Amino acid sequence: MTKWDYDGPILEIDNLSISFFTRLREIPAVMDFSCTVQPGEAMGLVGESGCGKSTVALGVMQDLGVNGRITGGSIRFKGRDLNEMSAEELRHIRGSEIAMIYQEPMASLNPAMKIGKQLMEVPMIHEGKSAQEARALALQVVEDVRLPDPRRILNSYPHQLSGGQQQRIVIAMALMSKPSLLILDEPTTALDVTVEAGIVDLVKDLGRKYGTSMLFISHNLGLVLETCDRLCVMYSGEAVETGSIEDVFDEMQHPYTQALFRSIPLPGADKNAHPLVAIPGNFPLPHERPPGCNFGPRCDYFEAGRCDAQDIPMVRVRGDDRHETRCIRFREIDWTAPPVAAPKQAKAEVGDVVLKVEDLKKYYEVAANALFGGGNTRVVKANETLSFEARESETLAIVGESGCGKSTLAKVLMGLETATDGTILLDNREIQDIPIQKRGTKTVSDIQMVFQNPFDTLNPSMTVGRQIMRALEIFGVGDSEDARRARMLELLDLVKLPRAFANRMPRQLSGGQKQRVGIARAFAGGARIVVADEPVSALDVSVQAAVTDLLMDIQREEKTTLLFISHDLSIVRYLSDRVMVMYLGHVVELGTTEQVFTPPYHPYTEALLSAVPIADTSVHKKRIVLEGDIPSAMNPPPGCPFQTRCGWKDRVPGDLCDTVVPPMRVLEGGHQMKCHLPDDELATMEPVIKLAAE
């Protein structure tokens, strides 16, 4: 049988159970999991970290390591049980008929081998092609994944490509042998939304072109909506609901699916009028699962004596296409009832200006030959004449792609770098030239930061409680050890961590829990300004809702100014009062959230809005995929920084965009925009996001 003449389901997983064995115990990671992927079908697998999504994928690849074992059920690929295949048969299938794309592209590429050679290996090993044939195939597939200058790419090493380009190469490698099944494990998590939009389009197009079936693992429901035909929602090792995208999104029949959607900032959510509803409680550890329904302790519809009395099987939902749910009460629940709304919050009164930045510049000088020194020095213009204000109790979001200067600005504010030019006034004190080691305790405690990666910010050899108390000590909070301990426990309550975590080491915490410790520590000294650098990008959607609402609650109490750095415009729309859009070191748009999310937009803002996946079937979105990568800050284009990727450039008369940096224009209501587009062209801009009712 060739790989193309099978017409049954490509993948059938039936009652699969997978456990990992340690010296102490068996840890069941996946239980009673079933799903079917038909030819050409894309199946989404969604759920929180630790729910078993990646374990299912590794089970399909038969790559569970020394401790992992399939303890029940079967995985059939084209009718054959993978568990019964020999190592030789599996070697033939992996990479040839089943391919996998991992979350981190660099982990899949050999840093010491040119891209061309790595791509050529696939057809040479799996199909016995000659080097010449393999080279031609590699060139073809690099063109398929829409990379510019394919010959240069084949001749490059992985480190010479951007993250988005590396991920495209990994996709190209996976598709080289035209597999029947492609497994994608969070393939766009590390990428910007604009790059993600291009990758999503690419995966869909290539799936259609090659007729490949897909298993798409993600915690982003919007991405699954844009990519998949069907989805399976997982919770704590089990499938809890499965069906077509339309069935599960619009006719959900499991409380966990409903709770997930209520914790996502969809259009219409508002931090004051319509707050998100976070899922109460915590995800159970694999060896501490409750009896009966795993979701029971966190469920609004839990009924003692029924939901915890027996194992709950998957049940067919009548009338829908292969729609199933693992809920004993799904026929009794009124799924159309509105949620018990979280209490409305009074809008925080925005106070006086706390931070004022004027014409800020941050340049770095680097040697032309940075590795060995020598050569002419070149200038990296990381921040270019930034001007803005932030007020007490205000949330100012700073958005843009990687490399636009957001984090450099944060470093200058924190004193980790000093400004090249311009001024930063904190409560009318100039701080742009004072490095952190020369700042007084008051200034240091006034500006605190929550970092993107919680793993790098905690001391691995100190307990959680001790780290928070150390911050309290440095900031002079509390007049005794007991007072600081009491305040530390209050801070743990604030960030919804059990008080027992005070005695835990960072290695015993999940990523989301570590981030909460970081937030508790940032707010320990009564900060005036908290710079939050992508603080929820590493967290599950259900945890994101709790953490963003936590930030808002503390802000209301403490009257803190929050500078929220993010590329997730859904969260930005939900919690920010004003938005500043950055591109290649410049502020290209600045205004209230309402102004920035309503046309006219800066063309770059328009592309950003279009790129954000939205988990709502009633939303219609204009599709704008930016071509090319963000230019280098060492060699920025002349004129408008965005002109190399702008879709509106041909509507500007003459060569203004190519030669002149646009001045900052002030539109109606103080809305600022750095763009040469004439007023009559701006007036023609249509909304990117429309609800079906509009």
Salt bridges, closest charged atoms under 4 A:
ASP32 OD2 - ARG326 NH1 3.11
GLU41 OE2 - ARG322 NH2 3.18
GLU48 OE1 - ARG298 NH1 3.90
GLU88 OE1 - ARG91 NH2 2.72
GLU89 OE2 - ARG80 NH2 2.60
GLU97 OE1 - LYS78 NZ 2.85
ASP144 OD1 - LYS209 NZ 3.03
ASP149 OD2 - ARG152 NE 3.77
GLU186 OE2 - HIS219 ND1 3.02
ASP201 OD1 - ARG623 NH2 2.80
ASP205 OD2 - ARG146 NH2 2.39
ASP205 OD1 - ARG208 NH2 2.71
GLU226 OE2 - LYS621 NZ 2.80
GLU226 OE1 - ARG623 NH1 3.92
GLU238 OE1 - ARG326 NE 3.92
GLU241 OE2 - HIS323 NE2 2.68
GLU288 OE2 - HIS287 NE2 3.72
GLU303 OE1 - ARG306 NH1 3.27
GLU303 OE1 - ARG329 NE 3.52
ASP320 OD2 - HIS323 ND1 3.42
ASP321 OD2 - ARG230 NH1 3.35
ASP321 OD1 - ARG322 NE 3.63
GLU324 OE2 - ARG316 NE 3.75
GLU332 OE2 - ARG306 NH2 2.75
GLU332 OE1 - ARG329 NE 2.95
GLU358 OE2 - LYS356 NZ 3.53
GLU389 OE2 - LYS356 NZ 3.74
GLU389 OE1 - ARG391 NH2 3.56
GLU392 OE2 - ARG528 NH1 3.32
GLU394 OE2 - ARG578 NE 2.79
GLU401 OE1 - ARG645 NH1 2.95
GLU417 OE1 - LYS362 NZ 3.73
ASP427 OD1 - ARG528 NH2 2.93
ASP446 OD2 - ARG429 NH2 3.46
ASP446 OD2 - LYS442 NZ 2.89
GLU473 OE1 - ARG466 NH1 3.99
GLU481 OE2 - ARG466 NH2 2.79
GLU481 OE1 - ARG484 NH2 3.98
GLU490 OE1 - ARG487 NH1 3.23
ASP493 OD2 - ARG499 NH2 2.69
GLU534 OE2 - HIS567 ND1 2.93
ASP553 OD1 - ARG556 NH1 3.16
ASP577 OD1 - LYS271 NZ 3.22
ASP577 OD1 - LYS347 NZ 3.73
GLU589 OE2 - HIS671 NE2 2.57
GLU606 OE2 - LYS622 NZ 3.07
ASP658 OD1 - LYS649 NZ 2.77
ASP679 OD1 - ARG665 NH2 2.53
GLU681 OE1 - ARG651 NH1 3.48
